[in-house]
Amino acid sequence: MASADDDPFGLMPVKKKPEHEIGQSLDTLSVSELDERIGLLREEIARLEQARARKEASKNAAAAFFKT
């Protein structure tokens, strides 16, 4: 296995995370690449839902405060 010592510049190549563009052609992706994209999109959906829940809670708290 290669180590950072084997690289004369001290840098190992970093595998770039696949990016998914909505509507992009899926014809060239393998089944494993599709599975990876599905996983990434599910993680992003969960992140978006958490952000939405935080904002909704903040909005409800503000509405309750100013409702008095």
Summary of the structure (lengths in Angstrom):
residues: 68
radius of gyration: 21.3
end to end distance: 66.2
largest distance: 67.7
contacts: 97
relative contact order: 0.08
helix: 57%
strand: 0%
